[in-house]
Amino acid sequence: MFDSIDMIYGRFHIKFGGPVMVNLLRRFGRLRTFDRRDCVFAILGLWQMFTGTKVLPHTLVPDYNLGVNEVYRISVQHAIEESDSLSPLEWINEPPREAQDVS
């Protein structure tokens, strides 16, 4: 994540362009985490930094009461709205069993 965080030496700042949430989800949405929701929650600080947003929209505030599927649905919905494109729907596929919500 260094390339994304460091504004002076990080390469991500030089190549960054386009809708912020789309780029962050593409780049970091498959991080290995103990809790799959953290793949989304971990990028929200970067999203704020790149968009200059001081306060997260209420829909993006991390909520561990939400299931994995709901967290990803909300983040992809935000990416769709931000990019004004349905292209983030191309990312949807069946997650591995360990990444699914278990009822």
C-alpha positions in Angstrom: 0.0 0.0 0.0 3.1 2.3 0.2 2.7 3.3 -3.4 -0.8 4.5 -2.7 -0.2 6.3 0.6 3.1 8.1 0.0 2.3 11.3 -2.0 6.0 12.0 -2.7 7.5 8.7 -3.6 4.4 6.5 -4.2 3.8 5.5 -7.8 0.0 5.2 -7.4 -0.3 9.0 -7.2 1.4 9.5 -10.6 -0.7 6.9 -12.4 -3.9 7.5 -10.5 -6.8 8.6 -12.7 -10.5 8.0 -13.1 -13.1 7.2 -10.5 -11.5 6.8 -7.1 -13.6 3.9 -5.6 -13.3 1.9 -8.9 -9.5 2.2 -8.9 -9.2 1.4 -5.2 -11.5 -1.7 -5.4 -9.7 -3.0 -8.4 -6.3 -2.5 -6.8 -7.0 -3.6 -3.2 -10.4 -5.4 -3.3 -8.8 -8.8 -3.1 -6.4 -8.3 -0.2 -6.0 -11.3 2.1 -7.7 -10.3 5.4 -9.0 -12.3 8.3 -12.4 -10.5 7.8 -13.3 -10.1 4.2 -15.1 -6.8 5.0 -11.7 -5.3 5.8 -10.9 -5.4 2.1 -13.4 -2.6 1.7 -13.0 -0.9 5.0 -9.2 -0.7 4.6 -9.4 1.5 1.5 -11.9 4.0 2.9 -9.1 6.2 4.3 -7.4 6.2 0.9 -10.7 7.1 -0.8 -11.1 10.0 1.6 -7.5 11.2 0.9 -7.9 11.0 -2.9 -11.3 12.6 -3.0 -10.6 15.3 -0.3 -13.7 14.1 1.6 -13.5 14.9 5.3 -16.4 12.8 6.4 -17.4 9.4 4.9 -20.9 9.2 3.5 -23.1 7.3 5.9 -23.3 4.4 3.5 -19.5 3.9 3.5 -19.0 4.1 7.3 -17.5 0.8 8.4 -20.2 -1.4 10.0 -19.2 -4.8 11.2 -22.9 -5.6 11.8 -23.3 -5.9 8.0 -22.5 -9.1 6.3 -19.6 -9.5 3.8 -22.0 -9.5 0.8 -23.7 -6.3 2.0 -20.4 -4.5 2.4 -19.3 -5.5 -1.1 -22.7 -4.6 -2.5 -22.6 -1.1 -1.0 -19.0 -0.5 -2.2 -19.8 -1.6 -5.7 -23.0 0.5 -5.7 -20.8 3.5 -4.7 -18.3 2.7 -7.4 -21.2 2.6 -10.0 -22.5 6.0 -8.8 -19.1 7.6 -8.7 -18.1 6.4 -12.1 -21.5 6.9 -13.7 -21.0 3.5 -15.3 -22.1 -0.1 -14.8 -18.6 -1.4 -15.5 -18.0 -2.3 -11.9 -20.7 -5.0 -12.4 -18.1 -6.8 -14.5 -16.2 -7.7 -11.3 -19.0 -9.8 -9.9 -18.5 -13.5 -9.7 -19.1 -16.3 -7.2 -16.8 -15.7 -4.2 -14.9 -18.7 -2.7 -16.9 -20.5 0.0 -14.7 -19.0 2.8 -15.5 -15.5 1.6 -19.3 -16.0 1.6 -21.7 -15.1 4.4 -22.7 -18.2 6.2 -26.2 -18.2 7.5 
